[in-house]
Every structure is written in C-alpha cells, then in structure tokens.
C-alpha cells in the first residue's frame, strides 16, 4: 500500500498570505493538490500535516477522505512535518509519497508514473522525479527507510537520506520543470494561475 503525506504546515511568510488557501481553478491550492493525489489509484491513504493556520486549512478539507495531523512547530524544517505524518501512517504502508502542499501543478498521472517505476524496482527503491539535474516532488520512499527518517538527518532532511543512499535512488527524468515548481512568492502564484489558463 502506498500512502501519501501532504505537507501543509508552513506560515507562508514570503507569500504574505496563507498560500494553501489561495484560489486556483475553483478550489483552494491545497484542495487541488489533495484531489490530484486522491485521484491516483495507487494511493490508498492520505495524511495531511497542518501547522500554521491549521483550523482554516483543516476546514477547507471537510468531506475529503484524509487524516489530518498537526505539526505543533510550524517554523520547523520539512522533515519534522514528514515525521508527524509518518507517525500517523498504518503499519502496512509499503511506501510513502511525500507531496508538497504548495505544488498545485501536481497531477495524478505523475504519481502513477512514479508508482509504476517503484513496482518495477521490486518496491524497495526511492523514486524521485528529476528535471535538468534537479530533484523534484513528489517523491516515493519505501517504508524500510521510515526509522531512519524518524531518527536521522536532522540537519539535512530528506536530502540527507537521498545522499546517504544514492545506490537506492531511481531518478525518473522529467521533460517539464513542473516537478520543481512549488509556490513561495506572489510571482509563483501568478505562474500557476497562468498554467491553469493555458490548460483551459
């Protein structure tokens, strides 16, 4: 079973407003991300990690089949939110899909591609999309690395895990840079609005 952890804990200081609640194609950004993950047949369980603005973010997700957990330290590093999500996963989870809550360009087809590569590698390799030499998101991590994520790499985060296990990382070459495109500042949001207009 593949489980997803959607990271939605940040304060969005650089955006100036809570970016996860910005409107995009008739939904909020976080709703769009969750709906794309939920549309992937390979994902059976979704955990959303909130932090700052947790009540507003959580209320947006009413009616969606997700487990919401809270990171009490929204100023902490991404790995701390991943750890909060890991603690909420069922024991039969075979792999964790780490998803950025501020990456509205994500598509369910991406997840199916990564899951296919994961299965072709016997379900024991870390699968990462790569564009122009840069690692992107989402990434798929076997739960055999669960304890290591929970106890190590405090300073380097998931990057530290990937660097420590280079032989266990399968890089999936991505044609477009959308796997690198999260939202931090207003110009990023405008870029995503433009992408929506182009698709429609």
C-alpha positions as CSV (number, residue, x, y, z in Angstrom):
1,X,0.0,0.0,0.0
2,X,1.3,3.5,-0.9
3,X,0.4,6.2,1.5
4,X,0.8,10.0,0.9
5,X,2.0,12.6,3.3
6,X,0.9,16.1,2.1
7,X,2.9,18.8,3.8
8,X,0.7,21.8,4.6
9,X,2.3,23.3,7.8
10,X,4.1,26.4,6.7
11,X,3.4,30.0,7.6
12,X,3.7,31.3,4.0
13,X,5.6,34.4,5.2
14,X,7.2,35.0,1.7
15,X,3.8,34.9,0.1
16,X,2.3,37.4,2.5
17,X,-0.9,35.3,2.9
18,X,-1.6,31.6,3.5
19,X,-0.7,30.3,0.1
20,X,-2.5,27.0,0.6
21,X,-5.9,28.8,0.8
22,X,-5.3,30.9,-2.4
23,X,-8.0,30.3,-5.1
24,X,-7.0,28.2,-8.1
25,X,-9.4,26.8,-10.7
26,X,-12.4,27.0,-8.5
27,X,-10.7,25.4,-5.4
28,X,-8.0,26.4,-2.9
29,X,-4.4,25.4,-3.7
30,X,-4.4,22.7,-1.0
31,X,-7.7,21.2,-2.2
32,X,-6.4,21.0,-5.7
33,X,-3.2,19.1,-4.5
34,X,-5.2,16.7,-2.4
35,X,-7.7,16.0,-5.1
36,X,-4.9,15.1,-7.5
37,X,-3.3,12.8,-5.0
38,X,-6.7,11.2,-4.2
39,X,-7.3,10.6,-7.9
40,X,-4.3,8.4,-8.2
41,X,-5.4,4.7,-7.9
42,X,-2.0,3.7,-6.4
43,X,-2.6,5.8,-3.3
44,X,-4.7,4.2,-0.6
45,X,-4.2,6.5,2.4
46,X,-3.6,10.3,2.7
47,X,-2.2,12.2,5.7
48,X,-2.2,16.0,5.6
49,X,0.2,17.7,8.1
50,X,-1.0,21.1,9.1
51,X,0.7,23.7,11.2
52,X,0.2,27.4,10.8
53,X,-3.5,28.3,10.1
54,X,-4.4,24.7,10.9
55,X,-8.1,25.5,11.6
56,X,-8.6,27.4,8.3
57,X,-6.7,24.7,6.3
58,X,-8.5,21.8,8.0
59,X,-11.9,23.4,7.5
60,X,-11.2,23.6,3.8
61,X,-10.8,19.8,3.6
62,X,-14.2,18.9,5.1
63,X,-15.6,15.9,3.2
64,X,-12.3,14.7,1.9
65,X,-11.0,11.3,2.9
66,X,-7.8,12.3,4.6
67,X,-6.3,12.1,8.0
68,X,-5.2,15.5,9.4
69,X,-2.4,15.7,11.9
70,X,-0.8,18.8,13.4
71,X,2.8,19.8,13.5
72,X,3.0,21.9,16.7
73,X,6.1,23.7,15.4
74,X,5.2,25.3,12.0
75,X,8.6,27.1,12.0
76,X,10.4,23.7,12.0
77,X,12.0,22.1,9.0
78,X,10.1,20.0,6.4
79,X,11.5,16.8,7.9
80,X,9.6,17.5,11.2
81,X,6.3,17.6,9.3
82,X,7.3,14.4,7.5
83,X,7.9,12.8,10.9
84,X,4.4,13.9,12.1
85,X,2.9,12.3,9.0
86,X,4.9,9.1,9.4
87,X,3.6,8.6,12.9
88,X,0.1,8.6,11.6
89,X,0.6,6.0,8.8
90,X,-0.8,2.5,9.0
91,X,1.7,-0.3,9.7
92,X,1.0,-2.0,6.3
93,X,2.1,1.1,4.3
94,X,4.8,-0.1,1.9
95,X,5.9,3.3,0.6
96,X,5.4,7.0,1.4
97,X,4.7,9.6,-1.2
98,X,6.0,12.9,0.0
99,X,3.9,15.7,-1.5
100,X,4.3,19.5,-1.2
101,X,1.0,21.2,-0.3
102,X,2.1,24.2,-2.4
103,X,2.7,22.4,-5.7
104,X,-0.6,22.8,-7.5
105,X,0.9,21.7,-10.8
106,X,0.9,18.1,-9.5
107,X,-1.1,15.6,-11.5
108,X,-2.4,12.1,-10.6
109,X,-0.6,10.8,-13.7
110,X,2.7,11.8,-12.2
111,X,2.0,9.6,-9.1
112,X,1.0,6.7,-11.3
113,X,4.3,7.0,-13.2
114,X,6.4,7.0,-10.0
115,X,4.4,4.1,-8.6
116,X,5.0,2.1,-11.8
117,X,8.7,2.7,-11.5
118,X,8.6,1.8,-7.8
119,X,6.9,-1.6,-8.6
120,X,9.3,-2.3,-11.4
121,X,12.1,-2.0,-8.9
122,X,10.5,-4.5,-6.5
123,X,9.2,-1.9,-4.2
124,X,12.4,-1.2,-2.4
125,X,13.9,1.8,-4.2
126,X,13.4,5.6,-3.6
127,X,11.8,7.1,-6.7
128,X,12.4,10.7,-7.5
129,X,11.5,12.9,-10.5
130,X,14.4,14.8,-11.9
131,X,14.4,17.7,-14.4
132,X,17.7,19.2,-15.7
133,X,19.7,17.5,-13.0
134,X,17.5,18.9,-10.1
135,X,15.4,16.6,-7.9
136,X,11.7,17.4,-7.7
137,X,8.5,16.3,-6.0
138,X,6.6,14.3,-5.2
139,X,9.0,11.5,-4.3
140,X,8.3,7.9,-3.3
141,X,10.2,6.5,-0.3
142,X,9.9,2.8,0.8
143,X,9.0,2.5,4.5
144,X,12.2,0.5,5.1
145,X,13.6,4.0,5.5
146,X,11.0,5.0,8.0
147,X,13.0,4.6,11.1
148,X,16.0,6.4,9.5
149,X,13.8,9.4,8.6
150,X,12.4,9.5,12.1
151,X,15.8,9.4,13.9
152,X,18.5,10.7,11.5
153,X,19.2,13.6,9.0
154,X,18.1,16.3,11.4
155,X,20.2,18.9,9.7
156,X,19.9,17.7,6.1
157,X,16.4,16.4,5.9
158,X,15.2,14.1,3.1
159,X,18.1,15.4,1.0
160,X,20.4,13.7,3.6
161,X,18.5,10.4,3.1
162,X,18.9,10.6,-0.6
163,X,22.6,11.5,-0.4
164,X,23.2,8.6,2.0
165,X,21.5,6.0,-0.2
166,X,22.4,7.1,-3.7
167,X,22.5,3.5,-4.8
168,X,18.9,3.1,-3.7
169,X,17.6,6.2,-5.6
170,X,15.9,5.7,-9.0
171,X,15.8,9.0,-10.9
172,X,12.9,9.5,-13.3
173,X,13.8,12.0,-16.0
174,X,11.0,14.6,-16.4
175,X,10.5,16.6,-19.6
176,X,9.0,19.6,-17.9
177,X,10.1,21.7,-14.9
178,X,6.7,21.5,-13.2
179,X,8.1,18.9,-10.8
180,X,10.3,21.7,-9.4
181,X,7.5,24.3,-9.2
182,X,6.3,25.0,-5.7
183,X,4.9,28.3,-4.6
184,X,6.8,30.6,-2.3
185,X,6.3,34.2,-3.5
186,X,3.5,36.0,-5.4
187,X,5.2,35.6,-8.8
188,X,5.0,31.8,-8.3
189,X,1.2,32.0,-7.7
190,X,0.8,34.1,-10.8
191,X,2.8,31.5,-12.8
192,X,0.4,28.8,-11.6
193,X,-2.7,30.9,-12.5
194,X,-1.2,31.3,-16.0
195,X,-0.7,27.5,-16.3
196,X,-4.3,26.9,-15.4
197,X,-5.4,29.4,-18.1
198,X,-3.2,27.7,-20.6
199,X,-4.6,24.3,-19.8
200,X,-8.2,25.5,-20.1
